[in-house]
Amino acid sequence: MAGGATQRGKPELSALEPPFAPIIVNRPARPVPGPLRITLFNARGGIYLEGIGDCFSRPPLSQSSLVLLCESDWGTKRSGEREVAAELARRLNMSFAYVPEFGIPQADGTHKSFLGNAILSAVPLTEVRAVALPRPLPERRNPLMRYRVGLNTGLITSARFRHQDITVGVLHLASHCDPQARDQQMATYLAPFPQAGPAIIGGDLNTTTTVLQSRRDILRTFAQVFLRPSRFHRPQPYEPLFRRLSAAGLRVDDVNVVGKPTFTFTRVIPPRYRPKLDWFAVRGLKAVPGSAAVLPARRSLFSSRLSDHDFVTVELDI
């Protein structure tokens, strides 16, 4: 796979160097009828890959020409050692670019299993670039990090739809830090991002509006969710990364469902008490009115959830 050689070696963890190289597989372009539908999904590793694939086989998700994946595993035990982005792209007949964020070391120090982000596209992807994001400080040591090596890493690529080049990006911001640290991660991501031209960014931005480093932080946040749920449905005033997106000409207003939450630990939690963590931001493209939607991550009304995040989708005029 193009760009995949680094995945077998030891990563270099300088401050802003991507710890692993992207993996890129391009397939022939397929037709894109009507508006350009983009779908964002935190797949929670892709442990329920068959169910995720079934969801993408039915409208409206079957009409997706761009799929942005966060938490897409590659060869991990929890995903059955499957290459989630590669398998989903194969099933959907799409090109893809995958960037490992964190590697799980083997006994010899090399890495074959990864957690990362991906972009799937109905047309080939070019100018693929990985952008390592600064590790938030101060940082509570996560016990899981004993088994992972790496950094939050976003992707930036270019895709050509109907003779129009569009910059496409995906990123997953840290959850355990404060809004200022997430803003710094966004600033780092946007630094190499093209400053002009049509663009789409999607990702799990973890816009909790709070710090989630200690058990006390988590309990305090849960209390706020129940006392002030609107804060977690409309986090823009509390998360400076939105102002940074706006300064880059990227807007969120008409491509996201206002106030609609996108995350839950379990379906028994009422939507009123769920936060909105997953977002699109676009520049130079117009949303089809009424097309933005948040769709439950399950096969049917009565089936179990496939992830703790929902599908987020919208259509854009091109």
N, C-alpha and C positions, 0 to 999 in steps of 0.2 A: 504494500500500500504506500502511495506517495507520502513522503513526510513522516513515515512511521518508524524509521530506524532508531530514533532516540528512545523509544519506549522500552528497549531491552537493556539499556544502560543505566548508570547512576546519574541522577539529576544534579545540576548545578544550581544552588539556591542563593545566588546573588539577589540583591534587594528587588530589582525590577526585571530580572531575566525569567522568561517562562521556564518552568522546571522541566517541561516535556514538549516535544515538537508536535504540531498538529498531524492528524491522519486525514488524508484527503482521498476520496474516490469520486470521480466524475462519470456520469452516464450521459448518453445523448439527451438533448432537451426534448421534453414532451409538450404538447400544446397546453396553453393556459387560457381556457375559454372564460369570457366574462371578466369580472373584477379579480384582482389579486387577493386571494384569501391567505392570511397568515395566522398561524396557531402557535401559541406558547404553552409549554407544559413542563412542570417540574415532575419528572417521572419517578421520583423516589427510588432511583437506582434502576428502574425498569424491571423490578422483580415480578411484576404481573404483565410481562410483555405480550402474551397472547391476548389478554383483555384489552390492552392499549391498542394493539393492532386491529382488533375488532371495532373499537370506537372510531379509528381512522378509516374504516371500510364503509361507514355510513355517513350520509349528509348530516350536518354541513361539514364535518371534519374531513370527509373524503374529497372535498373540493379544495383542500389546502395545497397551495403551491410553494409555500415556505412553512417549515416547521422548526421552531426554536425549542431545543430541549435543555433543561437543567437537570442536574443529578442523573446523568446517563452513565451507567456503569459499563466497564469493559473488562470482562474476564474475572469478575469477582465471585466469591462463593454465594453471596446473597442473591445474585442474578443467575445462578446456575452456570457460571463461567461463560455467559453469553456476551457477545459484543453488541450491546443493545442498539446503539445508533446505526451500526452497520446492518443489523438484521431488520430493523424497522425501515431503513432506507431501501433495502432490497425488496421488502414486501411492497413498499409504495412506489417502487421504480423511480427513485429519486437519487440525485447526487448528495454527497454529504461531506462535511468537514467536522472533525471531532478533535477537541483539545482536552487532554488529561489535565486535571487540576492537582489531584493527589494520587500518588502511587502507593501501593501496599508492598513493602519490601519482602523479598524472599530471603531465605537463609543466606544466600551469597551476596545480598545487597542489591541485586537487580530487581526490576519491576516488570511484571506481566499483567497485573491487575490495577485498574484505575477507576477513579470517580472523575467525571468531567462534564463538559457542555458540548452541544452539537448544533449544527445548522443543517437541515435537510432542504433540498431545493429541487424544483421541477426542471431547472436549467443548471448547467455547470457553474461551479463556483471558482472564482479567480481571485488573485491577490489576497490569499488567506493569510491572516496574521494573528498570532497569539499575543495577548497583552496581560502580563502578570500584574496583579494588584497588590498594593502594600498590605502586609499583615497588620491588622489593627493592634494598637498599643494604648493602654495596657491590655494584656491578653491573659485571660484565665486559661490555665492549662487544661485542655480537653483530654480526658483519658483516651479517647479514640485516636488522638493524634500520635500516641505512642506507636500506632500501627500504620500511620500514613506519613508520607513525605510530600511536600509541595506547597503551593500557594493558590489562592483564588485566581483564576485565569479566565479572561474573556476572549471571545473571537470577534474578528472583524473580517468581512469578505466583501466581494462584489459579485452581483448577479445581474445578468442582462435579460430584462423582460420587455418584449416588443420594442426592440431597438433603444431601450432606455436602461442605462447603467444605474443600479441602485446599490448603495452601501447597506449591508445587512450585518447586524451585530447581536450577540447574545452574551449575557454575563450573569453571574450569581454572586451577590454581595454577601458579606459576612453577617451572621445573625447575632453573635454574642457581643457585639460592640455597640457604641452609641451612634446617633445619627451623624455626628461630625466625622467619625471614622468612615462611615459609609460614603459620606460626601467626598472624602479624600480618595477613596477607592474609585468613585465615579470620575473624579477629576483626572486620575491616572489613566483610566480607560479612555476618556474623551481626548486626552492629549494627542494621540496619534490618529484619532478619528477624523476623516475628511471634514473640513469646515464648511463645505458647500455641496450642493447637489442633493438629489433625493436620497433619503436614508430611513432605515427602520432599525430600531433597537428594541429588543425584548429581553425580559429576564425576571428572575426571582430577586427582587431588590430588597427583600426582608425589611420592608418599611414598617417596623413595629413601633416606631417613634420612641422607643425606650432602650435601655441597656439590659442585656440578658446574660450577665456574667456569673452571677451567684444565685443560689437558691432564693435568697431574699429578693433579688431583682425579679426573678420569675414569679414569685408569689405576689409582689407588688404589681407586676404587669397584669396578672390574672385579675386582680382586684379592680384595676383601672378598666379592663375590658368590660367588666360587668357594670361599673359605675359610669363610664363615659364611652360607650361603644362607638359613637360617631367619630371619635378621634381615630379609631383603628380602621374605619371605613373611608375616611378622608384624611390621610396622613400628611398631605402636602405641606401644611403650615409648620409641621414639626420636623420634616426631613429636608435639609438644605439641598440635597441632591436634585430635587425637582427644580429649584432655581438655577442650578448649574445646567441641567438639561435645557431649560428655557433659554439661557444665555447662549447655548450652542444652536439655537433655532429649532430645537426638538420639542414638540408639544405632546401632551398626554390627554388633553381635554376631550377630543371627539373620537379617540381610538380605544378608549376604555369605558366600561360601564360605570357611571358615577356611583360611588358608594356601595358597589357590589363586592362582597368579600370573595376571596379566592382560596382560603386555607382553612382546614379544620383537622384536628386530631381524629375526630370521629363524627359520623353523621348525626349522632344524637345531640350534638351541640347546635342550638338554633342559629340560623344565619345571622341573626342580630348580634351574636357574640363571637363572630369569626372575623379575623383581620383581612385586609386587602394587601397582599404582598407581591403580586405578579402584575407586571406593567408592560405596555407598549409605549414607545415614544417615536414619533415620526417627523420628518421634515420634507417639504416639497411634494407631499402626497396627501390626497383628500380621502377621508373615510366615506364609504357608502353609508348614507344616513340609516340608522337603525340596525346596522350589521354587527356592531360590537356586542359580544355575548360572553358570558361565563357559563360553562357547561359542566355539570357534575362529572367527576372522574369515576364513572361506573358504567357497566354495560347496559343496565336497565334500572328502573326505579327500585326494584327489590334486590338487586345484586350488591355485593360488597364493594367498597371503594378500591380503586386501583392505585391511589396515591393520596397523600394528605393535601395535595394541591388540586385545583380544578383546571380544566382546559380553558384557556382564554383565547378568543379568536375575533377577527375583524376582517372586513373586506376593504380594499383600497382601489380607487380608480387609477388605472394606468393607461 
